[in-house]
Amino acid sequence: MGFFLPGRTRERAARKARAAAVAALRRTYRDLRANEAAFQEAQDRFVVEQLIYEHAALECRCRALLRELRGGESSCHR
């Protein structure tokens, strides 16, 4: 049959979205490791400061992607 059932279409879309989130998380972890390596070698204080902000942004991205992959559950209980 040449048509998609709505349930299967949603399942396929959910699988694609999850695969994209996993790929983004892997890229973000790779970027985080590269940032940490650059931080170890940096000597200019302005570069160090930039790397610190970039590191914080990458960590934030990792948390958001992990939250998405866990189904949107809240990880903070404040």
Secondary structure, 3 states (H helix, E strand, C coil): CCCCCHHHHHHHHHHHHHHHHHHHHHHHHHHHHHHHHHHHHCCCHHHHHHHHHHHHHHHHHHHHHHHHHCCCCCCCCC
